[in-house]
């Protein structure tokens, strides 16, 4: 399990870094160039909005696994700190189960979208990018997130039955 966790950590960190250090600055530069072209030369790029929408989707999908891995999501520490450790573990287990179910459903839906878009060779309006690429990105992110929630649930179950604290709880 530690090998899978190490591999997943590397993948999640690499995706997060790529989204934050490459995709987000590319969006900013492109939007600045488009503003100058629009207001100075009255000739903007017609595809900037479409490209920006796709890149923002990528930034979100690339950051999601890392944010979940490091427990970066908003939670109610005021409430959970007053619970016993066993109850906190049970709440974590419920959170992991719901998270897995949500990403399973999202992945299943995106698989159908991917097949449909790929079969009919659907493309975007201006850049003529294949739409199946975005479906594939969401599908891969859903698989990664489902895998992460499954790993975390198994880790939580092991610690719940052994009575030990998880590594994440001892760090806090």
Secondary structure, 3 states (H helix, E strand, C coil): CHHHHHHHHHHHHHHHHHHHHHHHHHHHHHHHHHHHHHHCCCCCCCCHHHHHHHHHHHHHHHHHHHHHHCCCCCCCHHHHCCCCHHHHHHHHHHHHHHHHHHHHHHHHHHHHHHHHHHHCCCECCCCCCECHHHHHHHHHHHHHHHHHHHHHHHHHHHHHHHCCCCHHHHHC
